[in-house]
Amino acid sequence: MAQRLYALGRWAARRRGRVLAVWVLLLAVAVGLGTTLNGKLSTEFSVPGIESQEAQDLLKEKFPEAAGGTARVVFEAPKGDTLTGAKEQRAIGATLKKVAEVPGVLKVADPARTGTVSKDRTIAYADAVFGKPAQDVPQSAKDKLDDALDAARDAGLKAELGGTVSTPPVEVGGPAEVIGVVIAFVVLALTLGSLLAAGLPLLTAVIGVGVGVMTVQFLSRYIEMTNTATVLALMIGLAVGIDYALFLVSRHREQLADPDEDVHDSIGRATATAGSAVTFAGITVIIALAALSAAGIPFLTVMGLAAAGTVLVAVLIALTLVPALLGFLGERMRPRAKSPAKEGRKRAPGAWGLAWGRLMTRFPIPVLVVCVVGMLALAFPAKSLRLGLPSNETQPTASTQHKSYELLQKGFGPGFNATLLIAVDGTKVPAQDREGIVKQVAATVQKDPDVAALAPPNTNKDGTLTVLGVVPTSGPDDQRTTDLVHRLRDEATEPVDRAGGTAYVAGQTAAGIDVSAKLSDALPLFIAIIVVLAILLLMIAFRSVLVPLKAVLGFLLSIAASLGAVVWVFQYGHFDGLFQVAAAAPVVSFLPVLLIGVLFGLAMDYEVFLVSRMREHYHHHRDARAAVEHGVERSGRVVTAAALIMAAVFGGFIFNHDPIIKSIGFALTIGVLLDAFVVRLTVVPAVLALLGRYAWALPRWLDKAVPNVDIEGDSLPPRPGAGAGGARE
C-alpha cells in the first residue's frame, strides 16, 4: 500500500494542474446537478413492517382524507376573558376563513361546532386537513398558514400553529456553525504554525463537502431521504475532510523541517505514510456508516450511505488534491528555520506529547483506574435511556410549534399531545357486522383506566375502514402511554381479529414507540458487526491481537459515557438553558445507532494515527515503552488538534434549532472529546505500557494469514541523499 500511495502522491504533485482541474470540474458538475435537479427531502421517519406504518399505508390507500397532513390552529383568549365573546368569535372565524383559502386545504373544523374547546372556554383548536401528506405540503402553503393567524393576533388572541404540517425546515449555516469553522481554522493555524498551511485543509474540505453533499442532494431526486441525511453528510464530511488533510500536511511539514528533504519526495512520503493511515481510517468510517443498513431501517440506511459517500470523497481528496496543492505551494510549506536564540527559548516540537507519554507509561495503573471509573460514572445515566421521536414539545421554546404544544397541554391535558389512532379494517368482515365490532373496540378502550377520552368513530365512504381517536391520560413520553399502546394492541383488537378483520394502533406517538423498539432490537447485531470489523481491520493494520481488543474496549467505554451524557442533558434536562434544549424528552430513537456508527469510525481514526507511529518505532527499535512515548510525542499534537477541530465542527450544530440535529451534534461532540482525550491519548498509552512487547505479538498462524499492508512505509525507497536507513525518521 505504501509504495502505491507514494507513487500516487508524487504523480499528483507533478500533475497538479490536471488533478486540480478534475476536482474543480467535479465540484461544478455536482453543484449544478444538486441545485437544479435536486429532489424533495422528507421530514418523516417511516419504517416498513411496523404496525403504525402499516396503518398509515392503509389510510393512504383507503381513507386518504384521514392520512393527509394536518395543520392545527390553537387559540387562547386574553387573560381574564374567554373565547365565547362576540369579538373573539369574529376573530376566530376570520382566521379560519383565511386558513380555508390556503392552497391544498380540504376542510377546516370550527371549534364551536366540533366542541374542541377547553372546559374553561379559554383554549380551542381547529384542524385544517390537507389532501396530501404533510411532507408534500409546499413551504408556500405553510407561510400562508402563518399569515392567516394575524387576524386572531390583531384581535388580542394568542394564536399558534401545530400539527404535522407545521414542522419547520432544517437550516444550517447559522452563526454557531460558522464559529465552529473559525475555531477549526485557529486550531489548524496553531498546530501547523502557518496561516497558509492552515487554509489548505479548510479549502480541500469545502471542496470535498461540496462534491459529496451536492451529489446527495441530486440523488434525493431518485431516493427518498430525510433532511437529516444531508446535514449528517455535511457534518461528517467537513470534520473528516479537515482532519485527513491535516494529517498529510502535518507529516509533510514535519519532513520538510529537514533542509535536505526534497519537496516532491516529501509529498510522496506523506501520502504513503499519513495517507495509509487516512485510507485505513477512512475505510473504517465508511464501513461503520454503511453498516447502519444492518438495522433494516430505510431512512437510517440512506443516512449512513450518504455520509459514507461524503467520507469516501474526503479520502480521495486527501490522497489526490491535497498532494496536488502541496505541489503548487512547493517550498512555501517548508517551516522557517529558527534562530539559535529562539530555538533555545522554545520547547522542541512534541515536547509536551513526550512528557504526557512518559507520565502515562510511568503510572499506568492509577491512570487506568481514574479514567475507567470516571467514564463509568459518566455512563451511569445511560441505564435509564428512553428512546422516542421528536415532537413539537422539543422544538425551540420561542417557536409557534412549541407554544401550540404547551397550549394544548394546558387546555386539554398532557395526553392530548399523545393522541393514538385505532384503524379498524373490516374489508373481510360482513357489512352488517362492522358497526358492532367497532362498538366492541370502543367499549374495550373506554374501560382502560389510562384512556382520558375516545373520539367518535370516523368511517370512509365504502364503510370498510373506521378510525377512532384515543386520548391517553399521560403524555407521549410517559411509560404509561407506551404500556397503553401495547395493551390496546393485545386487548382492544381482539373483537376485530375474531371477526376476520384487522385492527392497528397507530398515530405519531405509536410510531415513535414502534421505531424505538425496532432500533433497540437491531442494536446488538449492529454492535457485533462493528466490533468484528474493528478487530479485523486493526489486526491487519497493526499485526496484533491485543491492540484491536484494547481499541474495541475503549470504543465501548466511549459510547457508554457519551450516551450517559446525552441522557443527562436531553432526557434529564440538565444544562437545558446552556444548550437551548426546549424540553426534557426521550433521546431521538436512532441516535444510539448513529452515534455508534459514526463514533466508531472517528475513534478508529485516532487509533490508527496514534498507534501506527508507536508500531513504527517498535518495529525498528524493539523498545515497547519507548515506542508508546514516541507515538504520543509524534502524533499526540496532531490527534489533539484533529479532535478539537471535530469538536468545533460538531459543536456548532448543537445550537441548531432542529432538536434532532442538536442532539446529534452534542452526542458527537462529547463522544469525540471523550474518546480522543480520555481513551486514545490516556487509556491507550497506559494499556500499551502495561502490555509491553506482548501488545505487538501475533500468533504465527495468524501472521501467515494476515496480509502485510505496510502503513508505516517500510517498503519505500531511501530518501534522496540518505544512507542506510534513510527512509526512516
VOGU-3710 file (C-alpha; in Angstrom, 3 decimals, decimal comma):
1> maqrlyalgr> 0,000/0,000/0,000  2,731/2,457/0,977  4,521/2,088/-2,370  1,346/2,661/-4,379  0,350/5,698/-2,327  3,901/7,051/-2,595  3,641/6,849/-6,369  0,159/8,393/-6,293  1,330/11,317/-4,151  4,305/12,089/-6,396
11> waarrrgrvl> 2,139/11,771/-9,505  -0,476/14,171/-8,079  2,228/16,687/-7,181  3,744/16,527/-10,679  0,357/16,599/-12,463  -1,100/19,100/-10,025  -2,801/21,220/-12,689  -4,719/18,259/-14,088  -5,698/16,982/-10,648  -6,978/20,406/-9,583
21> avwvlllava> -8,901/20,804/-12,853  -10,607/17,416/-12,386  -11,768/18,250/-8,861  -12,961/21,740/-9,850  -14,913/20,154/-12,718  -16,421/17,538/-10,386  -17,419/20,284/-7,954  -19,046/22,329/-10,721  -20,989/19,317/-12,027  -22,110/18,295/-8,510
31> vglgttlngk> -23,240/21,832/-7,647  -25,077/22,114/-10,948  -26,916/18,813/-10,507  -27,539/19,308/-6,794  -29,098/22,759/-7,193  -31,122/22,242/-10,387  -32,134/18,568/-10,278  -32,416/18,023/-6,523  -35,343/16,131/-5,022  -37,631/16,775/-2,073
41> lstefsvpgi> -36,287/15,905/1,365  -38,644/14,217/3,816  -39,332/15,057/7,460  -40,946/11,668/8,173  -39,078/8,718/9,670  -41,083/5,861/8,207  -40,142/2,232/8,864  -41,728/-0,509/6,733  -43,054/-3,514/8,628  -44,005/-1,829/11,904
51> esqeaqdllk> -47,689/-1,674/12,839  -48,010/2,106/12,854  -46,513/2,324/9,349  -48,816/-0,402/8,040  -51,764/1,566/9,402  -50,522/4,765/7,760  -50,144/2,996/4,412  -53,659/1,575/4,761  -55,091/5,028/5,490  -53,377/6,486/2,428
61> ekfpeaaggt> -54,913/3,763/0,285  -58,468/3,556/1,660  -59,017/6,736/3,639  -56,823/9,491/2,082  -58,549/12,337/3,907  -57,579/10,726/7,237  -53,955/10,291/6,122  -53,404/13,843/4,870  -51,299/16,394/6,677  -52,958/18,424/9,416
71> arvvfeapkg> -52,349/21,997/10,499  -53,711/22,568/13,991  -54,516/26,200/14,807  -54,639/26,784/18,572  -56,314/29,841/20,109  -56,096/31,234/23,636  -58,229/34,055/24,990  -56,625/37,096/26,632  -56,156/36,830/30,372  -59,472/37,192/32,159
81> dtltgakeqr> -61,571/36,576/29,012  -62,972/33,522/27,232  -63,313/32,559/23,599  -67,126/32,740/23,693  -67,338/36,530/23,287  -68,529/38,064/20,004  -65,194/39,756/19,348  -63,242/36,532/19,906  -65,653/34,533/17,728  -65,307/37,025/14,859
91> aigatlkkva> -61,506/36,839/15,114  -61,547/33,026/15,102  -63,954/32,989/12,154  -61,833/35,428/10,148  -58,694/33,371/10,849  -60,284/30,068/9,855  -61,678/31,653/6,677  -58,127/32,584/5,645  -56,879/29,128/6,618  -59,535/27,536/4,393
101> evpgvlkvad> -58,259/29,615/1,469  -54,715/28,195/1,744  -53,999/26,052/-1,348  -54,335/22,332/-0,579  -56,655/22,644/2,442  -59,695/20,348/2,073  -61,636/21,379/5,157  -61,304/23,300/8,407  -63,133/22,270/11,581  -64,813/25,067/13,562
111> partgtvskd> -64,159/24,629/17,326  -67,673/25,877/18,182  -69,209/23,074/16,115  -66,792/20,250/16,873  -66,560/21,011/20,591  -62,765/21,314/20,577  -62,834/23,923/23,329  -61,366/23,523/26,809  -63,658/23,285/29,824  -62,844/26,816/30,974
121> rtiayadavf> -63,513/28,123/27,410  -60,106/29,823/27,202  -58,351/27,491/24,728  -59,631/25,961/21,494  -58,201/24,391/18,393  -59,207/23,874/14,779  -57,728/21,297/12,404  -57,107/22,182/8,768  -56,832/18,954/6,755  -54,729/18,855/3,584
131> gkpaqdvpqs> -55,293/16,485/0,696  -51,680/15,322/0,672  -49,183/14,029/3,269  -47,507/16,621/5,476  -44,113/16,232/3,800  -45,673/17,083/0,412  -47,227/20,362/1,566  -45,131/23,162/-0,003  -43,442/25,820/2,082  -45,539/28,498/0,379
141> akdklddald> -48,683/26,951/1,895  -47,051/26,873/5,340  -46,157/30,548/5,022  -49,778/31,403/4,192  -50,910/29,472/7,264  -48,640/31,657/9,393  -50,058/34,801/7,765  -53,618/33,599/8,420  -53,027/33,799/12,189  -52,633/37,589/12,046
151> aardaglkae> -56,392/38,154/12,208  -56,633/36,456/15,610  -53,457/38,044/16,929  -54,583/41,534/15,884  -57,756/40,975/17,929  -55,692/40,238/21,060  -55,890/36,443/20,941  -52,901/34,195/21,161  -52,753/32,010/18,038  -50,166/29,285/17,436
161> lggtvstppv> -49,698/26,631/14,783  -49,116/22,926/15,410  -49,927/19,671/13,675  -47,917/17,562/11,272  -47,711/20,253/8,594  -46,024/22,832/10,804  -42,656/21,056/11,166  -40,026/23,727/10,371  -37,375/23,038/7,713  -33,844/22,150/8,789
171> evggpaevig> -31,451/25,032/8,211  -27,675/25,064/8,590  -25,022/27,709/8,163  -26,007/29,850/11,135  -23,581/31,817/13,362  -22,786/28,805/15,577  -21,753/26,622/12,632  -19,622/29,463/11,208  -17,935/29,989/14,583  -17,145/26,255/14,663
181> vviafvvlal> -15,323/26,527/11,327  -13,455/29,637/12,527  -12,310/27,755/15,644  -11,156/24,909/13,397  -9,052/27,374/11,387  -7,477/28,790/14,545  -6,593/25,281/15,753  -5,088/24,482/12,343  -3,003/27,658/12,391  -1,669/26,957/15,885
191> tlgsllaagl> -0,937/23,323/15,075  0,757/23,876/11,734  2,355/27,207/12,610  1,325/28,749/9,296  -1,797/30,543/8,067  -1,124/29,285/4,557  -0,881/25,682/5,729  -3,973/26,138/7,908  -6,046/27,312/4,956  -5,280/24,262/2,812
201> plltavigvg> -7,260/21,678/4,873  -10,242/24,028/5,021  -10,159/24,568/1,264  -9,950/20,872/0,418  -12,625/20,004/2,994  -15,025/22,546/1,496  -14,426/21,127/-1,989  -14,989/17,586/-0,714  -18,154/18,547/1,145  -19,397/20,425/-1,896
211> vgvmtvqfls> -18,959/17,383/-4,130  -20,373/14,958/-1,561  -23,377/16,923/-0,287  -24,414/18,229/-3,704  -24,290/14,672/-5,049  -26,511/13,570/-2,176  -28,915/16,411/-2,994  -29,057/15,232/-6,605  -29,664/11,607/-5,582  -32,581/12,712/-3,399
221> ryiemtntat> -34,439/13,127/-6,697  -34,428/9,343/-7,069  -34,068/8,088/-3,477  -36,315/9,095/-0,606  -34,213/10,575/2,168  -34,754/12,730/5,210  -33,384/16,246/5,560  -31,211/14,923/8,384  -29,261/12,827/5,851  -27,772/15,849/4,098
231> vlalmiglav> -26,931/17,578/7,394  -25,174/14,452/8,672  -23,220/14,197/5,417  -22,212/17,850/5,842  -21,150/17,391/9,479  -19,121/14,223/8,908  -17,680/15,292/5,560  -16,467/18,641/6,868  -14,939/17,176/10,035  -13,082/14,243/8,458
241> gidyalflvs> -12,148/16,325/5,415  -10,288/18,820/7,595  -8,702/16,119/9,734  -7,488/13,936/6,861  -5,858/16,885/5,133  -4,344/17,956/8,463  -2,615/14,584/8,885  -0,977/14,799/5,458  0,011/18,469/5,710  1,408/17,976/9,220
251> rhreqladpd> 3,526/14,983/8,131  4,736/16,906/5,068  5,838/19,925/7,113  7,450/17,655/9,697  9,581/16,084/6,939  10,372/19,458/5,341  11,908/20,585/8,638  14,945/18,703/7,298  16,555/21,258/4,935  17,814/18,443/2,666
261> edvhdsigra> 14,330/16,996/2,124  13,083/17,182/-1,478  9,552/18,661/-1,731  8,143/16,107/-4,182  9,688/13,200/-2,331  8,245/14,537/0,937  4,776/14,789/-0,645  5,062/11,184/-1,782  6,205/10,006/1,637  3,465/11,944/3,438
271> tatagsavtf> 0,900/10,368/1,112  2,434/6,927/1,705  2,575/7,121/5,497  -0,102/9,535/6,687  -2,075/8,638/3,557  -2,024/4,959/4,523  -3,422/5,884/7,919  -6,028/8,096/6,229  -7,008/5,223/3,936  -7,443/2,773/6,804
281> agitviiala> -9,235/5,325/8,945  -11,498/6,297/6,065  -12,341/2,674/5,324  -13,360/2,125/8,944  -15,600/5,208/8,899  -17,172/4,169/5,576  -17,791/0,597/6,724  -19,223/1,783/10,046  -21,603/4,195/8,332  -22,591/1,667/5,669
291> alsaagipfl> -23,217/-0,876/8,433  -26,139/1,288/9,571  -28,060/-0,586/6,871  -27,884/-3,666/9,143  -30,628/-2,064/11,251  -33,041/-2,749/8,375  -34,488/0,772/8,520  -34,509/2,557/5,128  -34,125/6,158/6,320  -31,194/5,166/8,543
301> tvmglaaagt> -29,609/3,209/5,692  -29,830/6,246/3,418  -28,368/8,493/6,132  -25,428/6,140/6,619  -24,727/5,696/2,902  -24,984/9,450/2,245  -22,439/10,196/4,975  -20,231/7,263/3,861  -20,182/8,623/0,316  -19,053/12,020/1,583
311> vlvavlialt> -16,276/10,384/3,638  -15,128/8,463/0,541  -14,832/11,771/-1,305  -12,822/13,173/1,642  -10,380/10,242/1,422  -9,946/10,675/-2,339  -9,430/14,414/-1,838  -6,739/13,741/0,775  -4,872/11,283/-1,482  -5,001/13,351/-4,681
321> lvpallgflg> -5,984/17,007/-4,302  -4,003/17,636/-1,109  -0,716/16,375/-2,682  -1,502/18,444/-5,789  -1,989/21,643/-3,771  1,146/20,874/-1,763  2,913/20,675/-5,115  1,600/24,139/-6,027  2,803/25,578/-2,723  6,224/23,948/-3,006
331> ermrpraksp> 8,877/25,499/-0,770  6,355/27,800/0,882  5,258/24,834/3,019  8,756/24,396/4,463  8,914/25,593/8,105  11,108/28,631/8,655  14,432/27,939/10,287  14,572/29,397/13,802  17,479/31,394/15,117  19,599/29,708/17,828
341> akegrkrapg> 18,312/32,198/20,421  14,668/31,436/19,697  15,401/27,739/19,451  16,855/27,779/22,921  13,872/29,548/24,444  11,201/27,398/22,780  10,369/23,819/23,542  11,056/21,324/20,793  8,013/20,157/18,813  6,365/17,241/20,572
351> awglawgrlm> 7,912/18,062/23,959  4,531/18,211/25,657  3,497/14,982/23,938  6,673/13,267/25,116  6,092/14,460/28,683  2,497/13,205/28,567  3,560/9,855/27,112  6,165/9,386/29,845  3,558/10,206/32,502  1,220/7,553/31,101
361> trfpipvlvv> 3,925/4,894/30,944  5,225/5,707/34,423  1,863/5,469/36,226  -0,314/3,249/34,015  -2,418/1,621/36,765  -3,524/4,852/38,547  -4,236/6,399/35,138  -6,440/3,454/34,138  -8,330/3,420/37,423  -9,126/7,148/37,307
371> cvvgmlalaf> -10,139/7,111/33,628  -12,253/3,966/33,732  -14,050/4,965/36,933  -14,690/8,453/35,569  -16,039/7,135/32,253  -18,289/4,636/34,024  -19,638/7,441/36,214  -20,477/9,439/33,071  -22,107/6,340/31,580  -24,338/5,723/34,613
381> pakslrlglp> -27,356/7,762/33,376  -27,447/5,633/30,209  -29,134/2,855/32,199  -32,304/4,999/32,133  -32,163/5,596/28,372  -35,585/6,063/26,761  -35,971/6,386/23,005  -38,565/8,298/21,007  -39,148/10,604/18,070  -39,052/14,397/18,396
391> snetqptast> -42,359/16,242/18,712  -43,447/19,871/18,840  -42,502/19,814/22,519  -38,819/19,614/21,603  -38,951/22,493/19,119  -37,381/25,789/20,316  -39,371/27,413/23,132  -39,881/30,568/21,054  -41,321/28,633/18,104  -45,041/28,523/17,345
401> qhksyellqk> -44,864/24,708/17,323  -43,668/24,547/20,934  -46,183/27,163/22,069  -49,064/25,269/20,456  -47,940/22,096/22,243  -47,968/23,878/25,607  -51,376/25,452/24,980  -52,925/22,097/24,078  -51,431/20,504/27,168  -52,697/23,367/29,318
411> gfgpgfnatl> -56,208/23,244/27,906  -56,807/19,531/27,335  -54,282/17,643/29,491  -50,900/16,005/28,856  -52,370/13,070/26,962  -53,859/15,223/24,241  -50,462/15,558/22,550  -50,138/11,758/22,628  -53,386/11,001/20,760  -53,488/7,475/19,315
421> liavdgtkvp> -55,434/6,158/16,326  -57,130/2,787/16,123  -57,742/1,834/12,494  -60,276/-1,000/12,053  -60,080/-2,649/8,628  -63,350/-4,519/8,053  -62,809/-5,391/4,388  -63,093/-9,109/5,124  -65,867/-8,660/7,673  -69,562/-8,880/6,632
431> aqdregivkq> -71,009/-5,378/6,233  -73,729/-5,972/8,828  -71,136/-6,874/11,492  -68,740/-3,954/11,053  -70,552/-1,416/13,221  -70,941/-3,910/16,058  -67,238/-4,756/16,009  -66,290/-1,073/16,174  -68,586/-0,653/19,198  -66,869/-3,587/20,935
441> vaatvqkdpd> -63,485/-1,997/20,295  -64,726/1,334/21,641  -66,160/-0,318/24,764  -62,860/-2,061/25,496  -60,910/1,181/25,029  -63,187/3,204/27,309  -62,731/0,708/30,140  -58,964/1,272/30,234  -58,015/3,498/33,197  -55,249/5,200/31,190
451> vaalappntn> -57,658/6,469/28,500  -58,893/10,025/29,060  -61,231/10,323/26,067  -62,378/8,474/22,946  -63,350/10,413/19,809  -66,412/9,330/17,796  -65,612/6,807/15,016  -64,871/8,180/11,538  -65,605/5,828/8,604  -64,532/6,012/4,961
461> kdgtltvlgv> -67,011/6,200/2,076  -67,389/2,456/1,431  -67,591/1,648/5,149  -64,637/-0,734/5,167  -62,246/1,341/7,298  -63,041/3,084/10,582  -60,722/5,301/12,623  -61,078/6,036/16,343  -59,049/8,690/18,180  -57,828/7,739/21,666
471> vptsgpddqr> -56,556/10,350/24,127  -54,369/8,873/26,927  -54,208/10,326/30,423  -50,401/10,565/30,165  -48,065/12,389/27,787  -46,297/10,970/24,718  -43,045/10,374/26,605  -44,612/8,676/29,617  -44,039/4,964/30,172  -47,774/4,610/30,894
481> ttdlvhrlrd> -48,523/5,681/27,321  -46,164/3,023/25,972  -47,855/0,417/28,161  -51,257/1,610/26,919  -50,234/1,126/23,283  -49,159/-2,456/23,949  -52,308/-3,115/25,979  -54,609/-1,801/23,260  -52,862/-3,972/20,692  -53,380/-7,028/22,877
491> eatepvdrag> -56,930/-6,403/24,105  -58,826/-3,825/22,041  -58,116/-5,529/18,727  -59,416/-8,955/19,807  -63,017/-8,468/18,537  -61,694/-7,489/15,108  -59,335/-10,447/14,929  -62,130/-12,878/15,846  -64,340/-11,483/13,090  -61,613/-11,918/10,447
501> gtayvagqta> -60,661/-8,240/10,180  -57,508/-6,367/11,106  -57,013/-3,577/13,637  -53,997/-1,311/14,073  -52,948/1,062/16,844  -51,168/3,950/15,160  -50,511/7,685/15,346  -47,332/9,713/15,866  -46,840/8,501/19,433  -47,303/4,854/18,456
511> agidvsakls> -44,900/5,358/15,531  -42,236/6,658/17,898  -42,711/3,621/20,140  -42,506/1,230/17,168  -39,401/2,839/15,650  -37,642/2,834/19,034  -38,417/-0,861/19,550  -37,198/-1,704/16,049  -33,923/0,130/16,610  -33,435/-1,390/20,058
521> dalplfiaii> -33,793/-4,865/18,561  -31,259/-4,059/15,833  -28,678/-2,566/18,212  -26,983/-5,830/19,397  -26,435/-7,039/15,810  -25,080/-3,659/14,785  -22,634/-3,533/17,717  -21,489/-7,082/16,901  -20,795/-6,107/13,275  -18,852/-3,026/14,379
531> vvlailllmi> -16,758/-4,959/16,910  -15,849/-7,734/14,448  -14,945/-5,229/11,726  -12,798/-3,214/14,125  -10,847/-6,266/15,260  -10,236/-7,457/11,699  -9,216/-4,073/10,296  -6,923/-3,183/13,184  -5,395/-6,663/13,150  -4,461/-6,094/9,508
541> afrsvlvplk> -3,175/-2,585/10,214  -1,078/-3,380/13,318  -0,498/-7,138/13,008  -1,567/-7,599/16,607  -4,377/-9,233/18,578  -4,257/-7,248/21,816  -4,153/-3,820/20,166  -7,515/-4,353/18,370  -9,121/-5,787/21,521  -7,914/-2,814/23,539
551> avlgfllsia> -9,223/-0,427/20,856  -12,674/-2,019/20,851  -12,981/-1,992/24,655  -12,004/1,666/24,694  -14,572/2,402/21,998  -17,337/0,710/24,003  -16,317/2,796/27,005  -16,556/5,980/24,919  -20,006/5,022/23,616  -21,344/4,301/27,107
561> aslgavvwvf> -20,030/7,594/28,507  -21,337/9,581/25,524  -24,819/8,077/25,807  -24,789/8,791/29,538  -24,014/12,446/28,846  -26,784/12,637/26,217  -29,317/11,161/28,645  -28,193/13,520/31,406  -28,683/16,623/29,227  -31,552/15,787/26,864
571> qyghfdglfq> -33,597/13,253/28,834  -32,997/14,545/32,365  -32,934/18,214/31,309  -29,666/19,335/32,927  -27,982/22,393/31,348  -31,076/22,851/29,174  -30,540/26,613/29,183  -26,896/26,383/28,158  -27,617/24,068/25,227  -31,012/25,627/24,435
581> vaaaapvvsf> -32,895/22,346/24,950  -36,626/23,124/24,802  -37,830/20,247/26,990  -36,575/17,117/28,737  -37,708/14,253/26,495  -36,627/10,794/25,346  -33,494/10,584/23,217  -34,061/10,505/19,450  -34,636/6,832/18,662  -31,932/6,439/16,016
591> lpvlligvlf> -29,283/8,466/17,877  -27,604/5,491/19,673  -27,191/3,543/16,421  -25,960/6,638/14,601  -23,580/7,571/17,420  -22,106/4,063/17,499  -21,549/4,019/13,740  -20,033/7,492/13,447  -18,003/7,471/16,667  -16,591/4,044/15,831
601> glamdyevfl> -15,148/5,399/12,615  -13,769/8,540/14,243  -12,334/6,606/17,200  -10,524/4,288/14,814  -9,154/7,403/13,054  -7,362/8,440/16,222  -6,353/4,864/16,996  -4,712/4,403/13,601  -2,900/7,755/13,581  -1,600/7,365/17,129
611> vsrmrehyhh> -0,766/3,673/17,316  0,760/3,478/13,817  3,586/5,767/14,998  4,046/3,550/18,064  4,256/0,384/15,979  6,574/2,121/13,526  9,036/2,855/16,356  8,683/-0,576/17,968  9,220/-2,325/14,619  12,630/-0,684/14,282
621> hrdaraaveh> 13,841/-0,373/17,876  12,011/-3,179/19,768  11,554/-0,984/22,843  7,869/-1,186/23,809  7,861/1,610/26,385  9,847/3,983/24,187  7,508/3,173/21,309  4,500/4,359/23,330  6,255/7,565/24,326  7,451/8,136/20,763
631> gversgrvvt> 3,934/7,659/19,356  2,386/10,181/21,753  5,263/12,587/21,107  4,922/12,452/17,315  1,136/12,109/16,939  -0,290/13,494/20,193  -0,305/17,089/18,999  -1,954/16,241/15,677  -4,558/13,954/17,277  -5,320/16,699/19,801
641> aaalimaavf> -5,779/19,220/17,006  -7,911/16,782/14,996  -10,189/16,131/17,971  -10,558/19,839/18,721  -11,389/20,511/15,072  -14,042/17,801/15,003  -15,478/19,000/18,298  -15,611/22,570/16,963  -17,387/21,494/13,770  -19,842/19,195/15,543
651> ggfifnhdpi> -20,295/21,644/18,415  -21,544/24,323/16,050  -24,574/22,145/15,306  -25,553/21,922/18,993  -27,215/25,322/18,670  -29,199/24,424/15,558  -32,936/24,890/16,159  -33,785/21,366/14,979  -33,905/19,004/18,019  -32,525/16,049/16,010
661> iksigfalti> -29,516/17,984/14,680  -28,954/19,472/18,142  -28,801/16,076/19,857  -26,598/14,558/17,122  -24,196/17,500/17,349  -23,979/17,207/21,140  -23,529/13,429/21,104  -20,732/13,553/18,515  -19,002/16,482/20,226  -18,893/14,867/23,659
671> gvlldafvvr> -18,079/11,484/22,092  -15,094/12,810/20,138  -13,688/14,701/23,131  -14,013/11,740/25,492  -12,642/9,208/23,026  -9,706/11,321/21,885  -8,512/12,773/25,184  -9,556/10,146/27,734  -9,364/6,907/25,756  -6,853/7,361/22,911
681> ltvvpavlal> -4,386/9,798/24,488  -4,633/8,481/28,063  -6,012/4,954/28,376  -4,344/3,608/25,219  -0,759/4,607/26,207  -1,329/3,285/29,740  -2,647/-0,083/28,499  0,128/-0,480/25,929  2,697/0,349/28,601  1,307/-2,467/30,770
691> lgryawalpr> 1,207/-4,932/27,864  4,753/-4,158/26,777  6,059/-6,250/23,872  3,035/-8,573/24,098  0,923/-5,784/22,597  2,681/-6,258/19,252  2,617/-10,051/19,190  0,716/-12,047/16,581  0,425/-15,863/16,609  2,462/-17,479/13,845
701> wldkavpnvd> -0,553/-18,969/12,070  -2,271/-15,570/12,063  0,909/-13,881/10,925  0,834/-16,001/7,773  -2,878/-15,404/7,168  -2,982/-11,639/7,761  -1,818/-9,565/4,753  1,025/-7,106/5,265  -0,248/-3,701/4,130  2,764/-1,676/5,347
711> iegdslpprp> 1,106/1,501/6,611  4,433/2,640/8,147  6,194/2,957/4,790  8,965/0,402/5,433  8,969/-0,611/1,763  9,634/2,913/0,489  12,957/3,712/-1,202  15,577/5,582/0,864  15,323/9,337/0,975  17,452/11,130/-1,613
721> gagaggare> 20,894/11,711/-0,192  20,327/9,403/2,795  22,357/6,381/3,603  21,210/3,095/5,053  18,001/3,506/6,883  17,460/6,806/5,148  13,822/6,030/4,716  13,417/6,216/8,431  12,973/9,287/10,575
//
